[in-house]
């Protein structure tokens, strides 16, 4: 079900504002330890004569790059070299996360990998805004009303960069390889949903058939289902293709120095760009260098110094400075899907089993406080399990619960939970305690502590238990928890099925919410292309899960990328994750 | 000497076996079923779990698994990365030059700066030079690598734009990370060199050398420095471990490819053959470096004979 990486996955695409204190301390040090700097400079001179021994030197940067068309080139021959100096028509893009050791869009599990491969392997459709689709390799498409059969009319005259013709075979090949166990498909496997088979109607028409109605498919095509060259895959084999991907995109793979950079060059024959772009013909940029720069503050620093021109995820502490400076521009966009939420375990044997306790929690948590304390106020308070940009977001949820600790206290009083001597409520000898195992990560801990303080104010003992990932997962698997964090960026409201369908009660439905009526609504909403009907069903579901206190929405996440002002023509997709660079020009 | 080296190599065998057992056990000691760890958060049918367990060879008895792992490792085969489908050895080979370059340069910086500062401080014992050198050493020891790394970046990359902030290749990209990494080691070394030097300078043979009318420099270089090298070389050998550990931080902050980041990324993508491989490799390196250090003793000090 997961389109995007859910919150347990380390390398999520969300705005991760971890360890800001580190940068703060860094700055204070600069001002107070002038002496140390003088000494550092001294060492810089004293230590300089030590020269690198062997390995890469500047000279090797001119080593012949591994070319995408040189299919037979062995994987280990990837050069260890510095990226070529960023020339006039080169864009250097600072990636916040590394790729996960593969550039095969069907194998990867990381959004960051798709940020690179989307320029090489184009999909059938693009999704610039949630629920709005634009032709990519398909000129047009028809969907059966039950969302079971998708017919795509493909573009003609398109060629893969290895010379292979793009046609219905390539589409079928790509989708079928996702289902082939030998591919060991990553996220793409979930994206295809209940895929059954692909029928080749004629060389430029394919019929993709689902086992059940599956409305999210169009949204899912945008990314992990980029079309690959069948002949390249067959010729190279899996491992080699993962290092030399071949698609039809405006850019071609040139070289990959693992954990350092990936270079793409312009595809000179490209003339089938989507009508949503502003120009036709080959891309303006000659070259894109994706540099992997894991540290937020360093990545932002390279943008300021000009070492990069576009970066993922800025250092939150730099937001105001970047916004104020005309040399830079911040790209800010809310994500669709389900934001940070607390899922409340409906099968809990503890105090949580009292619906009044869960209801009190809806009122007791200071969400703006969480946003300020953990995200420097850069995200947005959530009202629904769906984030605001999602198709079918229900604004009526905003009126359901507000932050009102007095009301929470009143609900608990009425339910018979009396404040004990230690400030924690109790009833019939039972303490009002809630077990909350979390993965021990800076963001998760900070959020949990902020919530803990809110709940403590109304007399609830929120027992935060930071654990190693696998240990936390074990507790959840054994149903030994009362509440769990969840975060799930996704292009379609069908994410609600992942989180609230009975069938997923042992997976991401950590509320263990099982309501047949809701199950039916979720299935119906996924099995129709009628947007009005879907919107209406999802509105009902959003209100219902809140009324049943299965979920406490916390914050909607917002992505903050940044670029230098001379970079023009970029745009970011519906997921606020993938950046189109085809129209980009660098204007001096 | 050859006999000594071969004997030490034989002694290293149980150490290697121990390391291999530990790295092998890592996978089974962490909480949770390895197959579930690999699958991540995706729900998995029991059928698929059984298939995966079989594919990864986890359904065999532990000793068979270990024997398979160890005998392959002996032949230089550390398995295949789960995501990349490439031999782990290839990934390590690819990451190695970066880390070697970084640690060797850092080591040289540590040695040059540390020994020089230590000697100067000892000679100028009690003067302001001594105090300044030791204050620097104190600062270097107490400043974590990620601090000094960010500090260096802020000043020399972002403010002054003297050096690029990221990546690998060429001298300019090596300067900042190796200083950041070498700094802490040089500080520890400076303190050690100073105290050993002070002790040596009090020895009677130094007094004798001076009484012979030898030039002050000759006394220091020919007589004193040679004698304080033993503890210094030991210290340098031990620092290798610290440098390899520090490389994890430095490589991440300076966005350099290398073994440290390979290991960390392998952990977060749950690629356990890759984790085991990098750990095994790092541990083996450490053992070998210390063997080299022991051998160096004999070269430095003629009083030490190995039988």
Interface residues (C-beta under 8 A of the other chain):
Chain A: X2 X6 X8 X9 X10 X11 X22 X23 X25 X26 X27 X29 X30 X36 X37 X39 X40 X43 X44 X46 X47 X48 X49 X50 X51 X52 X53 X54 X55 X56 X57 X58 X60 X61 X75 X76 X78 X80 X81 X82 X83 X98 X100 X101 X102 X107 X108 X109 X181 X184 X190 X238 X239 X242 X257 X258 X259 X260 X261 X291 X292 X293 X294 X295 X297 X298 X301 X302 X304 X305 X307 X468 X470 X471 X473 X474 X504 X506 X507 X508
Chain B: X30 X31 X32 X36 X37 X40 X41 X42 X43 X51 X81 X83 X84 X85 X86 X90 X91 X93 X94 X95 X97 X98 X100 X101 X104 X105 X108 X109 X112 X113 X116 X136 X139 X143 X146 X147 X148 X150 X151 X152 X153 X154 X155 X156 X157 X158 X161 X164 X165 X166 X167 X168 X169 X170 X171 X172 X173 X174 X175 X178 X179 X182 X183 X186 X251 X252 X253 X254 X255 X256 X257 X258 X261 X262 X265 X268 X269 X271
